[in-house]
Amino acid sequence: MKKLPIVIALASVLAMTGCDTGGASTSSGETPDINDSTAVTDLASAATYLNDVHNYTAYYQLYDRNGGLGIYYNNYYTNNYVYSDRLGQEWGYVSSEEGIYPLTMKTDSEGGETLVGGELIAGETSLYGGDLFSSVADLDASWFTPGEKEMSVTNKAARLTILDMMGMDPSQIVSIEDLTVEVGDTLSTFTITLTFTYQVWEMTIENIGITTSETVEAFLADGGSAFVVPTDLDFSRLLFAEMNYTRDVINYSTLQSDGYEYFLPTYFYGDYTGESQIFSQGMMAFNHVSYLGNDLYGSYLFYLQNGAVTMVAAGVGSGGNPIYRPYNSSPTIYDESNYNYPCNMELWNHLEEFEEVDEGIYELYNEELILDFADNNGVDLASIGATSHRLRMEIENADNQNETRITFTMYYGLSGAENNTAIYPYFDFGTSEIAAVETFLDTNNLR
């Protein structure tokens, strides 16, 4: 998992601490001529040295503006791995013979956490120099005035790099009151101080050339490696990515079918037959195609009537042709601002979080990923006072796409009952086209 951005919070975070107890070692060492005691003359010379450093510990400390201590944690940078032990936001990467893979904390059924490897990252062959994370190796000596040992940095590129280095979202650049970088006579005195309205973050470095993380070292010593996705999970991810399937809309209360939803690459259609809602409606997405004198761009409402497509018009033009206006400005039906298809769910990026409980049956206990699943399906658990427990994924007939059925079951607590369920069955993978819509698109050259 790419490192999570630090959200600028208030005093509620002031009691949390980092947890790794990494220390000095030479097992993941740097060249010995650059270390804590390396003499520097100014910030520019310090940055030049740090460009070559791939082994050090960055120590982060949060203060309030009155000097009160807040959270603290360490990022451990070595030649072979990077790891941040910030409680609840741990992240890391390992360089192996096979490639680069992320580190994440996997939540088990009891709420405990274990460090595990994620999938190999396609196209990444080097731990440093890419866009996985920023480190002191990304500092540019030209940002600093020669001879200066303390500077307030206003350069935008420098600020963005340092924000990323400190795990913060680039949008927070507008909230910076001051960013000061200073150094004494040795490299280990290099310090970055980032000041916001209510908070001050400070980063210092230490253990240059001799850093290790006990947590990661234990993971590797125990045979830790990249996660190899089970065949049926990988197949399921591929099916959803192809965006051609049907969902049986199961009523949360009665657990009976309330109709069907059809997910296709360029259109979505819902046919609802439950007692609480009986209607059918969909949207088609177009990227500048011409239809009856209209340049269609965006997503447009339509419905099926007597086996044919009727697009919803906004009026009639001077020439007698209907005027069509997009209901959603996005020409991509499946993106998050539109129908937010299941292929967008974050869980597909963290399949290592699933636990196989039986053949073809997996369970997920990570609350963040479950909440993302709920959001993707239009359920705001917090707003109804519900608490998530686990998410089950059952894969049937994974060896035959025509018969594959994938059912998600979300278990949540509500009103004292701990085992409420919301069920989401998907089927007809690759065969969910609606004949009337396909004919409409082809006949009118709207592809």
One Martini backbone bead per residue (centre of mass of N, CA, C, O) as a GRO file, in nm:
protein
  447
    1MET     BB    1   0.095   0.037   0.024
    2LYS     BB    2   0.075   0.338  -0.004
    3LYS     BB    3   0.130   0.588   0.161
    4LEU     BB    4  -0.032   0.765   0.394
    5PRO     BB    5  -0.165   1.053   0.452
    6ILE     BB    6  -0.129   1.316   0.652
    7VAL     BB    7  -0.359   1.445   0.867
    8ILE     BB    8  -0.466   1.742   0.979
    9ALA     BB    9  -0.485   1.758   1.317
   10LEU     BB   10  -0.551   1.761   1.646
   11ALA     BB   11  -0.531   1.674   1.982
   12SER     BB   12  -0.621   1.366   1.939
   13VAL     BB   13  -0.306   1.278   1.847
   14LEU     BB   14  -0.115   1.336   2.112
   15ALA     BB   15  -0.104   1.011   2.227
   16MET     BB   16   0.040   0.884   1.994
   17THR     BB   17   0.266   0.617   1.888
   18GLY     BB   18   0.524   0.460   1.803
   19CYS     BB   19   0.667   0.098   1.780
   20ASP     BB   20   0.939   0.066   1.683
   21THR     BB   21   1.284  -0.083   1.775
   22GLY     BB   22   1.497   0.017   1.612
   23GLY     BB   23   1.849   0.006   1.513
   24ALA     BB   24   2.176  -0.062   1.528
   25SER     BB   25   2.328  -0.171   1.217
   26THR     BB   26   2.497  -0.352   0.931
   27SER     BB   27   2.302  -0.538   0.746
   28SER     BB   28   2.180  -0.256   0.589
   29GLY     BB   29   2.410  -0.090   0.477
   30GLU     BB   30   2.624   0.171   0.430
   31THR     BB   31   2.856   0.355   0.343
   32PRO     BB   32   3.094   0.446   0.592
   33ASP     BB   33   3.162   0.758   0.495
   34ILE     BB   34   2.852   0.795   0.576
   35ASN     BB   35   2.746   0.966   0.875
   36ASP     BB   36   2.662   1.126   1.156
   37SER     BB   37   2.971   1.270   1.155
   38THR     BB   38   2.955   1.414   0.908
   39ALA     BB   39   3.080   1.688   0.770
   40VAL     BB   40   2.939   2.022   0.745
   41THR     BB   41   2.883   2.362   0.608
   42ASP     BB   42   2.590   2.324   0.480
   43LEU     BB   43   2.296   2.256   0.323
   44ALA     BB   44   2.416   2.181   0.048
   45SER     BB   45   2.617   1.965   0.154
   46ALA     BB   46   2.407   1.790   0.292
   47ALA     BB   47   2.237   1.724   0.039
   48THR     BB   48   2.467   1.587  -0.117
   49TYR     BB   49   2.505   1.357   0.079
   50LEU     BB   50   2.198   1.258   0.092
   51ASN     BB   51   2.180   1.157  -0.205
   52ASP     BB   52   2.362   0.884  -0.102
   53VAL     BB   53   2.133   0.803   0.109
   54HIS     BB   54   2.000   0.454   0.204
   55ASN     BB   55   2.068   0.488   0.531
   56TYR     BB   56   1.818   0.563   0.772
   57THR     BB   57   1.659   0.758   1.030
   58ALA     BB   58   1.337   0.896   1.061
   59TYR     BB   59   1.227   1.141   1.289
   60TYR     BB   60   0.897   1.202   1.420
   61GLN     BB   61   0.747   1.513   1.549
   62LEU     BB   62   0.474   1.633   1.736
   63TYR     BB   63   0.341   1.962   1.783
   64ASP     BB   64   0.221   2.214   1.937
   65ARG     BB   65   0.226   2.563   1.954
   66ASN     BB   66   0.306   2.519   2.280
   67GLY     BB   67   0.500   2.239   2.283
   68GLY     BB   68   0.339   1.993   2.275
   69LEU     BB   69   0.333   1.659   2.269
   70GLY     BB   70   0.300   1.411   2.030
   71ILE     BB   71   0.346   1.223   1.799
   72TYR     BB   72   0.562   0.939   1.712
   73TYR     BB   73   0.807   0.828   1.460
   74ASN     BB   74   0.948   0.592   1.217
   75ASN     BB   75   1.173   0.584   0.940
   76TYR     BB   76   1.313   0.313   0.749
   77TYR     BB   77   1.618   0.324   0.564
   78THR     BB   78   1.728   0.103   0.308
   79ASN     BB   79   1.850  -0.091   0.053
   80ASN     BB   80   1.594  -0.317   0.092
   81TYR     BB   81   1.413  -0.115   0.275
   82VAL     BB   82   1.096   0.036   0.381
   83TYR     BB   83   0.972   0.180   0.705
   84SER     BB   84   0.669   0.261   0.881
   85ASP     BB   85   0.555   0.297   1.241
   86ARG     BB   86   0.290   0.428   1.224
   87LEU     BB   87   0.015   0.412   1.398
   88GLY     BB   88  -0.219   0.282   1.161
   89GLN     BB   89   0.016   0.373   0.911
   90GLU     BB   90   0.164   0.147   0.793
   91TRP     BB   91   0.459   0.121   0.577
   92GLY     BB   92   0.614  -0.039   0.277
   93TYR     BB   93   0.924  -0.171   0.118
   94VAL     BB   94   1.061  -0.435  -0.093
   95SER     BB   95   1.367  -0.568  -0.213
   96SER     BB   96   1.384  -0.822  -0.452
   97GLU     BB   97   1.455  -1.051  -0.690
   98GLU     BB   98   1.159  -1.010  -0.819
   99GLY     BB   99   1.112  -0.724  -0.667
  100ILE     BB  100   0.864  -0.499  -0.572
  101TYR     BB  101   0.706  -0.473  -0.243
  102PRO     BB  102   0.469  -0.434  -0.016
  103LEU     BB  103   0.375  -0.326   0.311
  104THR     BB  104   0.139  -0.466   0.555
  105MET     BB  105  -0.133  -0.466   0.777
  106LYS     BB  106  -0.294  -0.748   0.886
  107THR     BB  107  -0.622  -0.833   0.960
  108ASP     BB  108  -0.782  -1.025   1.183
  109SER     BB  109  -1.055  -1.177   1.343
  110GLU     BB  110  -0.938  -1.042   1.631
  111GLY     BB  111  -0.774  -0.760   1.545
  112GLY     BB  112  -0.511  -0.831   1.461
  113GLU     BB  113  -0.159  -0.778   1.356
  114THR     BB  114   0.033  -0.839   1.046
  115LEU     BB  115   0.309  -0.854   0.866
  116VAL     BB  116   0.288  -0.816   0.506
  117GLY     BB  117   0.295  -0.897   0.179
  118GLY     BB  118   0.256  -0.790  -0.132
  119GLU     BB  119   0.244  -0.737  -0.443
  120LEU     BB  120   0.401  -0.704  -0.711
  121ILE     BB  121   0.527  -0.426  -0.881
  122ALA     BB  122   0.470  -0.315  -1.174
  123GLY     BB  123   0.777  -0.183  -1.310
  124GLU     BB  124   0.939  -0.222  -1.043
  125THR     BB  125   1.311  -0.220  -0.971
  126SER     BB  126   1.337   0.029  -0.765
  127LEU     BB  127   1.333   0.172  -0.460
  128TYR     BB  128   1.478   0.411  -0.582
  129GLY     BB  129   1.369   0.687  -0.803
  130GLY     BB  130   1.078   0.685  -0.784
  131ASP     BB  131   0.712   0.704  -0.674
  132LEU     BB  132   0.673   0.568  -0.387
  133PHE     BB  133   0.881   0.776  -0.251
  134SER     BB  134   1.034   1.003  -0.030
  135SER     BB  135   1.365   1.134   0.032
  136VAL     BB  136   1.674   1.267   0.098
  137ALA     BB  137   1.764   1.186  -0.199
  138ASP     BB  138   1.559   1.430  -0.318
  139LEU     BB  139   1.734   1.648  -0.260
  140ASP     BB  140   1.828   1.990  -0.352
  141ALA     BB  141   2.098   2.196  -0.338
  142SER     BB  142   1.966   2.446  -0.500
  143TRP     BB  143   1.764   2.531  -0.261
  144PHE     BB  144   2.036   2.631  -0.131
  145THR     BB  145   2.229   2.862   0.012
  146PRO     BB  146   2.536   2.923   0.018
  147GLY     BB  147   2.638   2.903   0.369
  148GLU     BB  148   2.371   2.800   0.476
  149LYS     BB  149   2.211   2.657   0.789
  150GLU     BB  150   1.940   2.838   0.756
  151MET     BB  151   1.603   2.795   0.611
  152SER     BB  152   1.336   2.929   0.435
  153VAL     BB  153   1.118   2.743   0.237
  154THR     BB  154   0.953   2.841  -0.092
  155ASN     BB  155   0.988   2.631  -0.285
  156LYS     BB  156   0.766   2.432  -0.438
  157ALA     BB  157   0.923   2.172  -0.500
  158ALA     BB  158   1.038   2.144  -0.215
  159ARG     BB  159   0.770   2.130  -0.061
  160LEU     BB  160   0.655   1.879  -0.204
  161THR     BB  161   0.882   1.685  -0.132
  162ILE     BB  162   0.861   1.719   0.180
  163LEU     BB  163   0.573   1.636   0.213
  164ASP     BB  164   0.616   1.349   0.105
  165MET     BB  165   0.838   1.270   0.308
  166MET     BB  166   0.611   1.334   0.551
  167GLY     BB  167   0.324   1.210   0.445
  168MET     BB  168   0.185   1.439   0.273
  169ASP     BB  169  -0.036   1.616   0.113
  170PRO     BB  170  -0.010   1.844  -0.144
  171SER     BB  171  -0.259   2.028  -0.053
  172GLN     BB  172  -0.096   2.138   0.214
  173ILE     BB  173   0.068   2.378   0.098
  174VAL     BB  174  -0.149   2.607   0.175
  175SER     BB  175  -0.093   2.554   0.507
  176ILE     BB  176   0.180   2.672   0.517
  177GLU     BB  177   0.375   2.886   0.721
  178ASP     BB  178   0.645   2.702   0.758
  179LEU     BB  179   0.980   2.606   0.618
  180THR     BB  180   1.249   2.461   0.793
  181VAL     BB  181   1.606   2.434   0.737
  182GLU     BB  182   1.870   2.260   0.924
  183VAL     BB  183   2.223   2.276   1.032
  184GLY     BB  184   2.517   2.191   1.154
  185ASP     BB  185   2.826   2.009   1.159
  186THR     BB  186   2.643   1.754   1.111
  187LEU     BB  187   2.432   1.534   0.954
  188SER     BB  188   2.246   1.462   1.217
  189THR     BB  189   2.137   1.781   1.229
  190PHE     BB  190   1.927   1.745   1.030
  191THR     BB  191   1.634   1.971   0.990
  192ILE     BB  192   1.274   1.964   0.977
  193THR     BB  193   1.026   2.235   0.981
  194LEU     BB  194   0.665   2.216   1.003
  195THR     BB  195   0.422   2.482   0.981
  196PHE     BB  196   0.110   2.526   1.124
  197THR     BB  197  -0.144   2.657   1.287
  198TYR     BB  198  -0.149   2.397   1.520
  199GLN     BB  199   0.125   2.274   1.401
  200VAL     BB  200   0.438   2.077   1.447
  201TRP     BB  201   0.683   1.938   1.237
  202GLU     BB  202   0.957   1.703   1.295
  203MET     BB  203   1.271   1.619   1.125
  204THR     BB  204   1.509   1.367   1.185
  205ILE     BB  205   1.839   1.218   1.175
  206GLU     BB  206   1.975   0.874   1.198
  207ASN     BB  207   2.169   0.605   1.160
  208ILE     BB  208   2.383   0.636   0.943
  209GLY     BB  209   2.447   0.317   0.792
  210ILE     BB  210   2.282   0.147   1.063
  211THR     BB  211   1.995   0.069   0.972
  212THR     BB  212   1.707  -0.093   1.126
  213SER     BB  213   1.418  -0.314   1.138
  214GLU     BB  214   1.282  -0.539   1.343
  215THR     BB  215   1.019  -0.598   1.195
  216VAL     BB  216   1.141  -0.665   0.913
  217GLU     BB  217   1.356  -0.865   0.994
  218ALA     BB  218   1.150  -1.073   1.104
  219PHE     BB  219   0.993  -1.113   0.844
  220LEU     BB  220   1.236  -1.216   0.673
  221ALA     BB  221   1.334  -1.446   0.866
  222ASP     BB  222   1.029  -1.583   0.828
  223GLY     BB  223   0.988  -1.569   0.498
  224GLY     BB  224   0.916  -1.315   0.380
  225SER     BB  225   0.698  -1.204   0.106
  226ALA     BB  226   0.540  -1.194  -0.162
  227PHE     BB  227   0.223  -1.198  -0.286
  228VAL     BB  228   0.028  -1.475  -0.398
  229VAL     BB  229  -0.237  -1.499  -0.589
  230PRO     BB  230  -0.501  -1.662  -0.605
  231THR     BB  231  -0.662  -1.771  -0.877
  232ASP     BB  232  -0.960  -1.690  -0.800
  233LEU     BB  233  -0.898  -1.395  -0.720
  234ASP     BB  234  -0.771  -1.305  -0.986
  235PHE     BB  235  -1.016  -1.376  -1.162
  236SER     BB  236  -1.214  -1.185  -1.022
  237ARG     BB  237  -1.070  -0.921  -1.082
  238LEU     BB  238  -1.086  -0.951  -1.390
  239LEU     BB  239  -1.394  -0.957  -1.419
  240PHE     BB  240  -1.445  -0.671  -1.299
  241ALA     BB  241  -1.258  -0.516  -1.502
  242GLU     BB  242  -1.450  -0.584  -1.760
  243MET     BB  243  -1.741  -0.478  -1.724
  244ASN     BB  244  -1.945  -0.763  -1.723
  245TYR     BB  245  -2.237  -0.762  -1.526
  246THR     BB  246  -2.458  -0.890  -1.266
  247ARG     BB  247  -2.691  -0.779  -1.011
  248ASP     BB  248  -2.844  -0.885  -0.726
  249VAL     BB  249  -3.093  -0.712  -0.552
  250ILE     BB  250  -3.074  -0.727  -0.210
  251ASN     BB  251  -3.268  -0.701   0.049
  252TYR     BB  252  -3.186  -0.616   0.372
  253SER     BB  253  -3.455  -0.723   0.513
  254THR     BB  254  -3.569  -0.978   0.327
  255LEU     BB  255  -3.355  -1.117   0.124
  256GLN     BB  256  -3.476  -1.026  -0.145
  257SER     BB  257  -3.542  -0.958  -0.462
  258ASP     BB  258  -3.527  -0.613  -0.633
  259GLY     BB  259  -3.349  -0.696  -0.880
  260TYR     BB  260  -3.138  -0.547  -1.143
  261GLU     BB  261  -2.791  -0.496  -1.241
  262TYR     BB  262  -2.611  -0.345  -1.521
  263PHE     BB  263  -2.265  -0.388  -1.616
  264LEU     BB  264  -2.100  -0.170  -1.842
  265PRO     BB  265  -1.864   0.018  -2.005
  266THR     BB  266  -2.114   0.239  -2.127
  267TYR     BB  267  -2.341   0.111  -1.928
  268PHE     BB  268  -2.630   0.144  -1.708
  269TYR     BB  269  -2.878  -0.078  -1.542
  270GLY     BB  270  -3.196  -0.054  -1.362
  271ASP     BB  271  -3.419  -0.324  -1.240
  272TYR     BB  272  -3.691  -0.255  -1.030
  273THR     BB  273  -3.926  -0.476  -0.815
  274GLY     BB  274  -3.981  -0.375  -0.551
  275GLU     BB  275  -4.199  -0.245  -0.321
  276SER     BB  276  -4.031   0.033  -0.278
  277GLN     BB  277  -3.932  -0.011  -0.595
  278ILE     BB  278  -4.064   0.068  -0.934
  279PHE     BB  279  -3.806   0.077  -1.171
  280SER     BB  280  -3.642   0.200  -1.478
  281GLN     BB  281  -3.285   0.283  -1.522
  282GLY     BB  282  -3.024   0.470  -1.700
  283MET     BB  283  -2.681   0.502  -1.837
  284MET     BB  284  -2.496   0.676  -2.089
  285ALA     BB  285  -2.171   0.697  -2.237
  286PHE     BB  286  -2.006   0.983  -2.396
  287ASN     BB  287  -1.747   1.089  -2.657
  288HIS     BB  288  -1.829   1.265  -2.890
  289VAL     BB  289  -2.129   1.215  -3.025
  290SER     BB  290  -2.371   1.190  -3.278
  291TYR     BB  291  -2.730   1.290  -3.210
  292LEU     BB  292  -2.972   1.454  -3.339
  293GLY     BB  293  -2.773   1.721  -3.327
  294ASN     BB  294  -2.594   1.602  -3.095
  295ASP     BB  295  -2.326   1.644  -2.866
  296LEU     BB  296  -2.216   1.374  -2.694
  297TYR     BB  297  -2.122   1.447  -2.343
  298GLY     BB  298  -2.138   1.200  -2.117
  299SER     BB  299  -2.423   1.121  -1.908
  300TYR     BB  300  -2.733   0.953  -1.999
  301LEU     BB  301  -3.055   0.915  -1.975
  302PHE     BB  302  -3.249   0.602  -1.966
  303TYR     BB  303  -3.502   0.379  -2.109
  304LEU     BB  304  -3.720   0.101  -2.123
  305GLN     BB  305  -3.960   0.056  -2.402
  306ASN     BB  306  -4.082  -0.191  -2.564
  307GLY     BB  307  -3.776  -0.286  -2.630
  308ALA     BB  308  -3.667   0.018  -2.612
  309VAL     BB  309  -3.489   0.310  -2.642
  310THR     BB  310  -3.508   0.602  -2.417
  311MET     BB  311  -3.415   0.918  -2.419
  312VAL     BB  312  -3.370   1.189  -2.210
  313ALA     BB  313  -3.512   1.493  -2.259
  314ALA     BB  314  -3.492   1.862  -2.227
  315GLY     BB  315  -3.609   1.908  -2.525
  316VAL     BB  316  -3.676   2.126  -2.810
  317GLY     BB  317  -3.569   2.223  -3.097
  318SER     BB  318  -3.600   2.424  -3.376
  319GLY     BB  319  -3.588   2.149  -3.567
  320GLY     BB  320  -3.732   1.916  -3.367
  321ASN     BB  321  -3.512   1.819  -3.200
  322PRO     BB  322  -3.384   1.686  -2.944
  323ILE     BB  323  -3.256   1.774  -2.621
  324TYR     BB  324  -2.944   1.682  -2.474
  325ARG     BB  325  -2.847   1.625  -2.131
  326PRO     BB  326  -2.633   1.565  -1.896
  327TYR     BB  327  -2.636   1.414  -1.580
  328ASN     BB  328  -2.328   1.353  -1.629
  329SER     BB  329  -2.009   1.478  -1.720
  330SER     BB  330  -1.909   1.195  -1.747
  331PRO     BB  331  -1.771   0.959  -1.998
  332THR     BB  332  -1.750   0.760  -1.739
  333ILE     BB  333  -1.948   0.526  -1.594
  334TYR     BB  334  -1.733   0.382  -1.369
  335ASP     BB  335  -1.660   0.607  -1.206
  336GLU     BB  336  -1.669   0.766  -0.897
  337SER     BB  337  -1.860   1.011  -1.015
  338ASN     BB  338  -2.062   0.792  -1.083
  339TYR     BB  339  -2.117   0.449  -1.045
  340ASN     BB  340  -1.892   0.304  -0.909
  341TYR     BB  341  -1.759   0.044  -0.967
  342PRO     BB  342  -1.624  -0.247  -0.831
  343CYS     BB  343  -1.335  -0.202  -0.964
  344ASN     BB  344  -1.275   0.043  -0.744
  345MET     BB  345  -1.206  -0.124  -0.520
  346GLU     BB  346  -0.952  -0.145  -0.284
  347LEU     BB  347  -0.930  -0.459  -0.240
  348TRP     BB  348  -0.780  -0.527  -0.513
  349ASN     BB  349  -0.500  -0.399  -0.379
  350HIS     BB  350  -0.556  -0.616  -0.106
  351LEU     BB  351  -0.555  -0.947  -0.117
  352GLU     BB  352  -0.378  -1.011   0.140
  353GLU     BB  353  -0.629  -0.959   0.345
  354PHE     BB  354  -0.727  -1.228   0.280
  355GLU     BB  355  -0.898  -1.515   0.416
  356GLU     BB  356  -0.900  -1.853   0.393
  357VAL     BB  357  -1.184  -2.063   0.503
  358ASP     BB  358  -1.238  -2.193   0.218
  359GLU     BB  359  -1.321  -2.308  -0.069
  360GLY     BB  360  -1.375  -2.004  -0.225
  361ILE     BB  361  -1.343  -1.864   0.070
  362TYR     BB  362  -1.335  -1.525   0.190
  363GLU     BB  363  -1.191  -1.299   0.440
  364LEU     BB  364  -1.244  -0.964   0.574
  365TYR     BB  365  -1.114  -0.721   0.847
  366ASN     BB  366  -1.067  -0.450   0.721
  367GLU     BB  367  -1.221  -0.159   0.784
  368GLU     BB  368  -1.139   0.027   0.551
  369LEU     BB  369  -1.223  -0.177   0.323
  370ILE     BB  370  -1.519  -0.211   0.411
  371LEU     BB  371  -1.601   0.087   0.385
  372ASP     BB  372  -1.537   0.101   0.084
  373PHE     BB  373  -1.742  -0.109  -0.001
  374ALA     BB  374  -1.989   0.036   0.109
  375ASP     BB  375  -1.955   0.294  -0.056
  376ASN     BB  376  -1.968   0.155  -0.337
  377ASN     BB  377  -2.277   0.054  -0.237
  378GLY     BB  378  -2.424   0.302  -0.081
  379VAL     BB  379  -2.309   0.264   0.226
  380ASP     BB  380  -2.349   0.436   0.542
  381LEU     BB  381  -2.268   0.317   0.837
  382ALA     BB  382  -2.243   0.568   1.021
  383SER     BB  383  -2.532   0.698   0.964
  384ILE     BB  384  -2.671   0.416   1.100
  385GLY     BB  385  -2.487   0.301   1.339
  386ALA     BB  386  -2.276   0.108   1.217
  387THR     BB  387  -2.071  -0.193   1.231
  388SER     BB  388  -1.802  -0.350   1.115
  389HIS     BB  389  -1.664  -0.691   1.068
  390ARG     BB  390  -1.707  -0.838   0.775
  391LEU     BB  391  -1.595  -0.990   0.460
  392ARG     BB  392  -1.742  -1.195   0.218
  393MET     BB  393  -1.605  -1.424  -0.041
  394GLU     BB  394  -1.775  -1.609  -0.298
  395ILE     BB  395  -1.650  -1.859  -0.527
  396GLU     BB  396  -1.807  -1.982  -0.817
  397ASN     BB  397  -1.693  -2.135  -1.085
  398ALA     BB  398  -1.386  -2.040  -1.174
  399ASP     BB  399  -1.356  -2.249  -1.435
  400ASN     BB  400  -1.640  -2.094  -1.543
  401GLN     BB  401  -1.751  -1.802  -1.654
  402ASN     BB  402  -2.055  -1.875  -1.730
  403GLU     BB  403  -2.084  -1.981  -1.400
  404THR     BB  404  -1.996  -1.752  -1.243
  405ARG     BB  405  -2.013  -1.670  -0.884
  406ILE     BB  406  -2.015  -1.364  -0.685
  407THR     BB  407  -2.028  -1.324  -0.324
  408PHE     BB  408  -2.107  -1.067  -0.108
  409THR     BB  409  -2.073  -1.040   0.260
  410MET     BB  410  -2.188  -0.810   0.497
  411TYR     BB  411  -2.096  -0.763   0.831
  412TYR     BB  412  -2.308  -0.607   1.087
  413GLY     BB  413  -2.380  -0.371   1.337
  414LEU     BB  414  -2.726  -0.326   1.477
  415SER     BB  415  -2.918  -0.271   1.738
  416GLY     BB  416  -2.748  -0.522   1.888
  417ALA     BB  417  -2.692  -0.661   1.621
  418GLU     BB  418  -2.407  -0.851   1.488
  419ASN     BB  419  -2.546  -1.025   1.213
  420ASN     BB  420  -2.579  -0.850   0.984
  421THR     BB  421  -2.676  -0.848   0.629
  422ALA     BB  422  -2.515  -0.790   0.308
  423ILE     BB  423  -2.599  -0.881  -0.030
  424TYR     BB  424  -2.372  -0.947  -0.333
  425PRO     BB  425  -2.456  -1.072  -0.633
  426TYR     BB  426  -2.263  -1.205  -0.911
  427PHE     BB  427  -2.313  -1.238  -1.274
  428ASP     BB  428  -2.278  -1.275  -1.605
  429PHE     BB  429  -1.992  -1.289  -1.711
  430GLY     BB  430  -1.972  -1.145  -2.036
  431THR     BB  431  -2.330  -1.151  -2.062
  432SER     BB  432  -2.490  -0.847  -1.991
  433GLU     BB  433  -2.615  -0.758  -2.230
  434ILE     BB  434  -2.849  -0.541  -2.382
  435ALA     BB  435  -3.005  -0.571  -2.669
  436ALA     BB  436  -3.141  -0.289  -2.704
  437VAL     BB  437  -2.881  -0.125  -2.654
  438GLU     BB  438  -2.699  -0.244  -2.867
  439THR     BB  439  -2.881  -0.166  -3.106
  440PHE     BB  440  -2.882   0.139  -3.059
  441LEU     BB  441  -2.575   0.187  -3.085
  442ASP     BB  442  -2.538   0.063  -3.369
  443THR     BB  443  -2.758   0.211  -3.540
  444ASN     BB  444  -2.628   0.513  -3.432
  445ASN     BB  445  -2.320   0.523  -3.405
  446LEU     BB  446  -2.228   0.521  -3.060
  447ARG     BB  447  -1.926   0.398  -3.008
   0.00000   0.00000   0.00000
